[in-house]
Amino acid sequence: MRIGEAASLSGLSARMIRYYEQRGVVRGARARDGHRRYTDDDVRRLRRLRALLAANIAPECAERAVADVTTRARGLPDGPPEGSAGGAG
């Protein structure tokens, strides 16, 4: 779906969706016509993020929580990569 539809379904503005795309929360792929395309999973992540922000969760924490859920859903290891800040040293 295009960004306007994703914005309507998620309750976020197109500008905020582009911001969260830059932050890595969603991955809007470019179609042949040059427009961004978003998946139903992207919209679910954006809705989850909006709900966390509405609950006064700090933006960085909300982004991390959405990314953690996405990581687990894809079967990827939890936590930061070895040797990164916050990892066991």
Contacts in CASP RR format, 6 or more apart in sequence:
PFRMAT RR
TARGET T0000
AUTHOR 0000-0000-0000
METHOD contacts of the structure
MODEL  1
MRIGEAASLSGLSARMIRYYEQRGVVRGARARDGHRRYTDDDVRRLRRLR
ALLAANIAPECAERAVADVTTRARGLPDGPPEGSAGGAG
1 9 0 8 1.000
1 37 0 8 1.000
1 38 0 8 1.000
1 39 0 8 1.000
1 43 0 8 1.000
2 35 0 8 1.000
2 36 0 8 1.000
2 37 0 8 1.000
2 38 0 8 1.000
3 14 0 8 1.000
3 17 0 8 1.000
3 18 0 8 1.000
3 35 0 8 1.000
3 36 0 8 1.000
3 38 0 8 1.000
4 14 0 8 1.000
5 38 0 8 1.000
6 14 0 8 1.000
6 17 0 8 1.000
6 38 0 8 1.000
6 42 0 8 1.000
6 43 0 8 1.000
6 46 0 8 1.000
7 13 0 8 1.000
7 14 0 8 1.000
7 16 0 8 1.000
7 17 0 8 1.000
9 43 0 8 1.000
9 47 0 8 1.000
10 17 0 8 1.000
10 43 0 8 1.000
10 46 0 8 1.000
10 47 0 8 1.000
10 50 0 8 1.000
11 46 0 8 1.000
11 47 0 8 1.000
11 50 0 8 1.000
12 20 0 8 1.000
12 46 0 8 1.000
12 49 0 8 1.000
12 50 0 8 1.000
17 26 0 8 1.000
17 38 0 8 1.000
17 46 0 8 1.000
18 36 0 8 1.000
20 26 0 8 1.000
20 46 0 8 1.000
20 49 0 8 1.000
20 63 0 8 1.000
21 27 0 8 1.000
21 28 0 8 1.000
21 36 0 8 1.000
23 63 0 8 1.000
24 67 0 8 1.000
25 45 0 8 1.000
25 46 0 8 1.000
25 49 0 8 1.000
25 63 0 8 1.000
25 66 0 8 1.000
25 67 0 8 1.000
26 38 0 8 1.000
26 42 0 8 1.000
26 45 0 8 1.000
26 46 0 8 1.000
27 42 0 8 1.000
28 36 0 8 1.000
28 37 0 8 1.000
28 38 0 8 1.000
28 42 0 8 1.000
29 36 0 8 1.000
29 37 0 8 1.000
30 36 0 8 1.000
30 37 0 8 1.000
31 37 0 8 1.000
41 70 0 8 1.000
45 66 0 8 1.000
45 69 0 8 1.000
45 70 0 8 1.000
48 65 0 8 1.000
48 66 0 8 1.000
48 69 0 8 1.000
49 62 0 8 1.000
49 63 0 8 1.000
49 66 0 8 1.000
52 61 0 8 1.000
52 62 0 8 1.000
52 65 0 8 1.000
52 66 0 8 1.000
53 59 0 8 1.000
53 62 0 8 1.000
57 65 0 8 1.000
68 78 0 8 1.000
68 79 0 8 1.000
71 77 0 8 1.000
71 78 0 8 1.000
71 79 0 8 1.000
72 78 0 8 1.000
79 87 0 8 1.000
80 86 0 8 1.000
80 87 0 8 1.000
82 88 0 8 1.000
83 89 0 8 1.000
END
